[in-house]
Amino acid sequence: MPRQLPMTGEEDTTRDIPLAERARPRELADLFGQDKLLQPESMLRRMIDQDSYSSCIFWGPPGTGKTTLARIIERKTRHAFVPFSAVLVKITEVKELMEKARRLLLAEGRRTIVFIDEIHRFNKSQQDAFLPYVESGAIILIGATTENPSFEVIPALLSRCHVFVLEPLSDNEIKSILARAFSLVGRDLHLDDAALALLAAKAGGDGRRALNNLEMVCRNADRGDRIDAETVEKALSHRSLFYDKGGEEHYNLISALHKSIRGSDPQAALYWLARMLEAGEDPMYIARRMVRLATEDVGLADPQALVQAIAVKDTVHFLGMPEASTALTQLVVYLATAPKSNATEVAYNLAKADAVATGGLRVPLHIRNAPTALMQDLGYGRGYRYSHDFANRYSYQRCFPEQMEEKTYYRPSTFGFEKEIKKRLDWWAGLRQQQEEQEKKDR
């Protein structure tokens, strides 16, 4: 069975224990930032106060209190409690634990709370191992994850768990955590308000990161030093952006960039672009998304948008980072300030729906290709009007399947170049009307 995690207490006085661990709250009253989740009569608060638990998942960004909540539950509960990390434990150990929990329930009527840190690290088949024990009541599963459980936890397990969402900590909440933890440093140092505020701002809502940064700053200071904002800035010159290229935040940020451009807000779009690039995002991924955006949200309102996007894609591939940042900046500004139209996307989706519904309809004979004598004898291509042989290079002929009414899928917007396209469409429609009127007279 996995070894139980050490508890934080007065006995943990050695300076070898990280500050984040020494400062970990032992009571709910000392936990900052999750007041809504733990307000009186809330579901989680009742579970803890009544020591009556159902399986659940703590989902939130790093350093928001997921493990701390589990530690507090461990201290308070009368149930058996076994914590382990999905990073360290093997699935064989998990199955052994499950069997011990089942035997404990049968022999003593005691249930076991199993806390799994980083539950998303277990693959789908490994997560299946928990199901029968959760269903039988042998274990109460408490999982913790930074990833969206909708994607990372199997549906059968997720449906049996309540998801509690933890929010990132505010700067003020992190300042409170740092101020309380500073007394544990014990090196006769002085921390001014500006330094405290900077440490909080650089933490990105992550309490553990804030405490680790504080500890690093303090270890680099001499006894009696005054720690100011400049000291903190020098010590934390490394990158400190919160970003997970493989997780939900990756998709949140690209969504923010896309929607800022769609909303014609180049300033916000540049902010999200910088957030992604400075956190290490693959610039080619952004370039590919911008090519899609050029056709999805700008389209024929500005045909140059796609030309620009392809050119920038090639530039990014040729230059790489950091030089390609200005090319992406150019493209983001161009797309954000371009006239917007989703008319081509709407047109395709309408045509797609009809294509799926009428996929069995045959191509009209007169617009079929007729490369062989047999096909010509069967009427392929008979009656086809070669447009270049007529005035204005146009002669109307029906191109939809005979059993299907003619449809209008593409309707240009009134913005940018699509105003010119509308003039063209109106001109062709006028020629068709003239032709139909003349054919009526001839009949």
RAWO-V420516 format. One record per pair of residues at least 24 apart in sequence whose C-alpha atoms are under 6 Angstrom apart, sorted by the first residue. I is the first residue (numbers start at 1). J is the second residue. If there is no record, write none. Layout:
BEGIN
<<I/J> <I/J>>
END
This chain:
BEGIN
<<1/97> <4/83> <20/208> <20/211> <23/181> <26/72> <33/169> <51/77> <55/140> <55/141> <55/142> <55/161> <56/142> <56/161> <56/162> <56/163> <57/142> <57/143> <57/144> <57/163> <58/144> <58/164> <59/144> <59/145> <59/146> <59/165> <59/166> <60/146> <60/165> <60/166> <61/146> <62/206> <63/206> <63/207> <63/208> <64/168> <79/111> <79/112> <80/112> <81/112> <81/113> <82/114> <83/114> <83/115> <84/116> <85/116> <85/117> <86/118> <86/119> <86/121> <101/138> <102/138> <105/138> <111/138> <111/139> <112/139> <113/139> <113/140> <114/141> <115/142> <115/143> <116/143> <117/143> <117/144> <118/144> <118/145> <119/143> <119/144> <119/145> <120/152> <168/205> <169/205> <170/205> <171/200> <171/201> <174/200> <174/207> <175/200> <187/223> <188/223> <188/224> <189/224> <189/225> <190/226> <190/227> <191/227> <192/228> <194/229> <195/228> <195/229> <241/279> <261/336> <264/336> <264/337> <265/336> <266/333> <266/336> <287/313> <296/342> <296/345> <297/340> <297/341> <297/342> <298/340> <298/341> <299/341> <300/418> <301/339> <301/341> <301/415> <301/416> <301/417> <301/418> <302/416> <302/417> <339/415> <339/416> <343/412> <347/409> <347/410> <363/401> <364/401> <396/432>>
END
